[in-house]
Amino acid sequence: MMTVKLNGHPAILPPQSSFYRRGKNPLHGFTKNDSCISLGGGSKLLRLRCVSEKFEYGHDSDDSLDHAFKSTQKLKQEESSFLDILKGANRILPHVVIASTVLALVYPPSFTWFTSRYYAPALGFLMFAVGVNSSAKDFLEAFNRPSAIAAGYAGQFVLKPFLGYLFGALSMTLFDLPTSLGAGILLTSCVSGAQLSNYATFLTDPQMAPLSIVMTSLSTATAAFVTPILSLLLIGKRLPVDVKGMVANILQIVVAPVMAGLLLNRFFPQVCGAIRPLLPPLSVFVTALCVGAPLAININSVLSPFGMSIVLLVTAFHLSAFVSGYVLSGIAFSKMPDVKALQRTISYETGMQSSLLALALANKFFEDPLVGVPPAISVVIMSLMGFSLVMLWAKKKEQKLNYSDRL
């Protein structure tokens, strides 16, 4: 039993009153806008009447929690759906790359139309796909890892030039190749990172893509000063590099597409949800063009008298860079919780570089056309090896995940 004052008169509420059923507080559910509680007629029956502008029973909060739970579940379902599409793209990517390679060798005209002027839009599209599936927070977190960024930079401009010098010397001593071909290998090792490494990282470890983009952007921005210095030290030729052109290249290929994707994801999530399933298959198609076109365009270099020797040397150069980046970063960051993902990211960054830039520099600043042969072959080898690793590491991650689920 409980006694309350209603309109100035005492009233007894029975235990079964709905007041008690609302919880410990008998007045729970009533807001400050409730105007009155009155007692009506009837011999022993108490009739309560409240005229209220807002009468709450706690249902609003329950509905809000239910809505939030459903929203979270929907986001998880959308993320799971996108990851399923991404995994499907990863499965067919190696086959598409192999098919494009064979087609470029058998019938070069199938790719020769995809000239270098299409490379910037193609790579920009791949960067846009990364931006759509990232957030500004991801990039802020990437900048909070200066040690990882420094490791990627060292791999790009310290480790790789050392390997370039080693294999360039081997080409002239062990293989007895012309000096110009050795210079081509050295030049290839002195350029900045490749934007394809960002997309390869995105396919293997999507959460690491912003870090990879920061690494590549930094190496590309400073390549305008570092590449000429390295070429002077290693080759003995000073290369004037277009600083404004390289900065504009970064803005067009990396910064603008990624920003467009981030803004679209932030302000138009429904549009992103509609186009997101289309991005992985389109990206696979664009990747196939980026792999097949350099091979088809530079088929004469590959089939030249020195072609197979250069293929062997360039393959060894890139393989050493991939392995060294993976192993050394594993040692340096062994205590990091995401060490494996970081190893793969730095391996891509070290093993893949802007061979097209090296090819352009060779054609512009060296009279001997043989200098351009190693960069041309590097474009093909780098792409094939990089996306072969995408296939290998993505498959290993999936097997590990399936094994964990069974446990």
C-alpha positions in Angstrom: 0.0 0.0 0.0 1.0 3.6 -0.6 -0.5 7.0 0.2 -0.2 9.9 -2.1 -1.9 13.3 -2.3 -4.1 13.8 -5.2 -5.7 17.3 -5.7 -4.8 18.0 -2.1 -6.6 14.9 -0.7 -4.9 11.7 0.5 -5.4 8.6 -1.6 -4.4 5.0 -1.1 -2.9 3.1 -4.0 -3.3 -0.7 -4.1 -0.2 -2.8 -4.7 -1.4 -3.9 -8.1 -1.5 -0.3 -9.3 0.3 0.4 -12.5 2.4 2.9 -10.6 4.2 0.0 -9.0 4.6 -1.9 -12.2 6.8 0.8 -13.6 9.6 0.1 -11.2 10.8 1.2 -7.8 9.8 4.8 -8.2 6.0 4.9 -8.2 6.1 8.1 -10.2 8.5 6.8 -12.8 7.3 7.6 -16.3 5.7 10.9 -15.5 7.4 14.0 -16.8 7.5 17.5 -15.5 4.8 18.4 -18.0 2.2 16.2 -16.3 -0.6 18.6 -15.2 -2.4 16.6 -12.5 -3.4 13.3 -10.9 -7.1 13.3 -10.0 -9.4 10.9 -8.2 -12.7 10.1 -9.8 -16.0 8.5 -8.7 -16.7 4.9 -7.7 -17.2 3.5 -4.2 -14.0 1.6 -3.5 -12.3 1.9 -6.8 -9.7 4.5 -7.4 -9.5 6.0 -10.8 -6.5 8.0 -11.8 -6.5 10.3 -14.6 -3.5 12.3 -15.9 -3.7 15.0 -18.5 -0.2 15.2 -19.9 1.5 16.6 -22.9 4.2 14.0 -22.7 3.6 10.7 -21.0 6.7 8.4 -21.0 6.9 4.7 -20.0 10.5 4.3 -21.1 9.5 2.9 -24.5 11.4 5.7 -26.4 14.7 4.7 -24.9 14.0 1.1 -25.7 13.1 2.0 -29.3 16.3 4.1 -29.6 18.5 1.2 -28.4 16.7 -1.2 -30.7 17.3 1.2 -33.6 20.9 1.6 -32.7 21.4 -2.1 -32.6 19.7 -2.6 -35.9 21.9 0.1 -37.5 25.0 -1.5 -36.1 23.9 -4.9 -37.5 23.2 -3.3 -40.9 26.7 -1.7 -41.0 28.3 -5.0 -40.1 26.3 -6.8 -42.8 27.3 -4.1 -45.4 31.0 -4.5 -44.3 30.8 -8.3 -44.5 29.2 -8.1 -47.9 31.9 -5.8 -49.2 34.6 -8.0 -47.8 33.0 -11.0 -49.5 33.1 -9.1 -52.8 36.7 -8.1 -52.1 37.7 -11.7 -51.4 36.0 -12.7 -54.7 38.0 -10.1 -56.6 41.2 -11.4 -54.9 40.5 -14.9 -56.0 40.2 -14.0 -59.7 42.9 -11.3 -59.7 45.8 -13.7 -60.2 44.1 -15.5 -63.1 43.2 -12.1 -64.7 46.8 -10.9 -64.3 48.2 -14.2 -65.9 45.7 -14.0 -68.7 46.5 -10.4 -69.4 50.2 -11.3 -69.5 49.7 -14.2 -71.9 47.5 -12.1 -74.1 50.0 -9.2 -74.2 52.7 -11.6 -75.3 50.6 -13.4 -77.9 48.7 -10.4 -79.2 50.2 -7.1 -78.1 47.7 -4.9 -80.0 45.1 -5.9 -77.4 46.9 -3.6 -74.9 48.9 -1.2 -76.9 46.0 1.2 -77.1 46.3 1.7 -73.3 49.2 4.1 -73.5 50.9 6.0 -70.7 48.4 8.9 -70.8 45.8 6.5 -69.4 47.9 5.5 -66.5 47.1 8.5 -64.3 43.3 8.1 -64.6 43.6 4.3 -64.1 45.7 4.7 -60.9 43.5 7.5 -59.8 40.5 5.2 -60.0 42.3 2.6 -57.8 43.0 5.3 -55.3 39.4 6.5 -55.4 38.4 2.9 -54.5 40.7 3.0 -51.5 39.3 6.4 -50.4 35.7 5.2 -50.6 36.5 2.3 -48.2 38.5 4.4 -45.8 37.9 7.3 -43.4 39.7 10.4 -42.3 40.3 8.7 -39.0 42.3 6.0 -40.7 44.7 8.5 -42.2 45.1 10.3 -38.9 46.0 7.0 -37.3 48.5 6.4 -40.1 50.3 9.6 -39.2 50.6 8.4 -35.6 53.0 5.7 -36.8 56.1 7.7 -37.6 58.4 4.7 -37.1 56.5 2.6 -39.7 56.6 5.5 -42.1 60.3 6.0 -41.6 60.9 2.2 -42.2 59.0 2.4 -45.5 60.9 5.4 -46.6 64.2 3.7 -45.7 63.2 0.7 -47.6 62.4 2.8 -50.6 65.5 5.1 -50.7 68.2 3.2 -48.8 67.6 -0.6 -49.1 66.4 -0.6 -52.7 69.2 1.6 -54.1 71.7 -0.7 -52.4 70.1 -3.7 -54.1 70.0 -1.8 -57.4 73.7 -1.1 -57.1 74.4 -4.8 -56.3 72.4 -6.2 -59.3 73.6 -3.4 -61.6 77.2 -4.4 -60.8 76.3 -8.1 -61.3 74.9 -7.3 -64.8 78.2 -5.8 -65.9 80.5 -8.3 -64.2 78.8 -11.7 -64.0 76.5 -11.3 -67.1 78.9 -9.1 -69.1 76.1 -6.8 -70.2 76.6 -3.3 -71.5 77.1 -0.5 -68.9 73.9 1.2 -70.1 71.8 -1.8 -69.0 73.4 -1.7 -65.5 72.7 2.0 -65.4 69.0 1.2 -66.2 68.8 -1.1 -63.2 70.4 1.5 -61.0 68.0 4.1 -62.2 65.0 1.8 -61.6 66.1 1.4 -57.9 66.4 5.2 -57.4 62.8 6.2 -58.1 59.9 6.6 -55.7 57.2 4.1 -54.6 54.5 2.9 -56.9 50.8 3.7 -56.4 50.0 0.1 -57.3 51.6 -0.8 -53.9 48.8 1.1 -52.2 46.2 -0.9 -54.0 48.0 -4.2 -53.4 48.0 -3.3 -49.7 44.3 -2.5 -49.8 43.5 -5.9 -51.3 45.6 -7.8 -48.6 45.1 -5.6 -45.5 42.5 -2.9 -46.1 43.2 -1.2 -42.7 46.8 -0.6 -43.8 46.0 1.2 -47.0 46.1 4.7 -45.5 49.6 4.0 -44.1 50.7 2.7 -47.5 49.4 5.8 -49.2 51.2 8.1 -46.7 54.5 6.1 -47.4 54.2 6.3 -51.2 53.1 10.0 -51.1 56.1 10.9 -49.0 58.6 9.0 -51.2 57.1 10.5 -54.3 57.1 14.1 -52.9 60.8 13.8 -52.0 61.8 11.9 -55.1 62.1 15.2 -56.9 65.2 15.8 -54.7 66.3 12.3 -53.7 66.3 10.6 -57.1 68.7 13.1 -58.8 71.1 12.8 -55.8 71.0 9.0 -55.9 71.5 8.9 -59.7 74.4 11.3 -59.4 76.0 9.1 -56.7 75.3 5.7 -58.2 75.3 6.4 -62.0 77.4 9.5 -62.1 74.8 11.5 -64.0 72.8 14.4 -62.6 69.2 14.2 -63.7 67.1 17.3 -63.7 63.7 16.3 -62.4 60.5 18.4 -62.8 59.6 19.2 -59.2 56.3 20.9 -60.1 55.4 18.0 -62.4 56.0 15.4 -59.7 53.9 17.3 -57.1 51.1 17.7 -59.7 51.4 14.0 -60.3 50.9 13.2 -56.6 47.9 15.5 -56.4 46.2 14.1 -59.5 46.9 10.4 -58.9 46.8 10.1 -55.1 45.5 13.0 -53.1 42.5 14.2 -55.2 41.0 10.7 -55.8 41.5 9.6 -52.2 39.9 12.9 -50.9 37.0 12.5 -53.3 36.4 8.9 -52.0 36.7 10.1 -48.3 34.2 13.0 -48.9 31.8 10.8 -50.8 31.9 8.2 -48.0 31.4 11.0 -45.3 28.6 13.0 -46.8 26.9 10.6 -49.3 27.1 7.2 -47.6 24.1 5.9 -49.6 25.9 6.7 -52.9 28.9 4.8 -51.5 26.8 1.9 -50.6 25.4 1.7 -54.1 28.8 1.9 -55.9 30.9 -0.1 -53.5 30.0 -3.5 -54.8 31.1 -2.4 -58.3 34.5 -1.2 -57.3 36.3 -4.6 -56.8 35.5 -6.1 -60.2 36.2 -2.7 -62.0 39.5 -2.5 -60.1 40.5 -6.0 -61.2 39.9 -4.9 -64.8 41.9 -1.7 -64.4 44.7 -3.7 -62.8 44.8 -6.1 -65.7 45.2 -3.2 -68.1 48.0 -1.7 -65.9 49.8 -5.1 -66.1 49.2 -6.0 -69.7 49.8 -2.6 -71.3 53.5 -2.1 -70.3 54.3 -5.6 -71.4 52.6 -5.2 -74.8 54.1 -1.7 -75.3 57.7 -2.8 -74.4 57.5 -6.3 -75.9 60.5 -5.5 -78.1 62.6 -4.8 -75.0 61.6 -8.1 -73.5 62.4 -10.0 -76.6 65.7 -8.2 -77.3 69.1 -10.0 -77.2 69.6 -9.0 -73.6 65.9 -9.5 -72.7 66.1 -12.8 -70.8 69.2 -11.7 -68.9 67.5 -8.5 -67.8 64.3 -10.3 -66.9 66.4 -12.6 -64.6 68.2 -9.7 -63.0 65.2 -7.5 -62.6 63.2 -10.5 -61.1 66.0 -11.1 -58.6 66.2 -7.4 -57.8 62.4 -7.2 -57.0 62.4 -10.5 -55.2 65.2 -9.4 -52.9 63.4 -6.1 -52.2 60.1 -7.8 -51.4 61.9 -10.4 -49.1 64.2 -7.8 -47.4 61.3 -5.4 -46.7 59.3 -8.3 -45.2 62.1 -9.8 -43.1 63.7 -6.6 -41.8 60.3 -5.0 -40.8 59.5 -8.2 -39.0 62.6 -7.8 -36.9 62.2 -4.1 -36.3 58.5 -4.3 -35.4 58.4 -7.8 -33.8 56.5 -6.5 -30.7 53.8 -4.8 -32.6 50.3 -6.5 -32.4 49.8 -6.1 -36.2 53.3 -7.0 -37.2 52.3 -9.3 -40.0 50.1 -6.7 -41.7 52.9 -4.2 -41.3 55.4 -6.6 -42.8 53.2 -7.1 -45.9 52.7 -3.3 -46.2 56.4 -2.5 -46.1 57.2 -5.4 -48.3 54.9 -4.0 -51.0 56.4 -0.5 -50.5 60.0 -1.8 -50.8 59.4 -4.2 -53.7 57.3 -2.0 -55.9 58.4 1.4 -57.3 57.5 3.8 -60.0 59.2 2.1 -62.9 57.3 4.2 -65.4 59.0 7.3 -63.9 62.4 5.6 -64.4 61.4 4.7 -67.9 60.5 8.4 -68.6 63.7 9.6 -67.1 65.7 7.1 -69.2 64.1 8.1 -72.4 64.5 11.8 -71.7 68.0 12.1 -70.2 70.0 9.2 -71.6 71.0 8.9 -75.2 71.5 5.2 -75.2 68.0 3.5 -75.6 69.3 0.4 -73.7 69.0 2.4 -70.4 65.2 2.2 -70.8 65.1 -1.6 -71.1 65.4 -2.5 -67.4 62.6 0.0 -66.3 60.3 -1.3 -69.0 60.8 -4.9 -67.9 60.5 -3.8 -64.3 57.0 -2.5 -64.8 55.9 -5.9 -65.8 57.9 -8.0 -63.3 56.9 -5.6 -60.4 53.2 -5.9 -61.2 53.2 -9.7 -61.6 55.2 -10.3 -58.4 53.2 -7.8 -56.4 49.8 -9.3 -57.3 51.1 -12.8 -57.0 51.9 -11.9 -53.4 48.4 -10.5 -53.0 47.0 -13.9 -54.1 49.4 -15.8 -51.7 48.9 -13.6 -48.6 45.1 -13.2 -49.1 44.8 -17.0 -49.4 46.9 -17.6 -46.3 44.8 -15.1 -44.3 41.6 -16.8 -45.4 42.9 -20.2 -44.5 44.0 -18.9 -41.1 40.6 -17.3 -40.5 38.7 -20.5 -41.5 40.9 -22.5 -39.2 40.1 -20.1 -36.3 36.4 -20.4 -37.0 36.6 -24.2 -36.8 38.2 -23.9 -33.4 
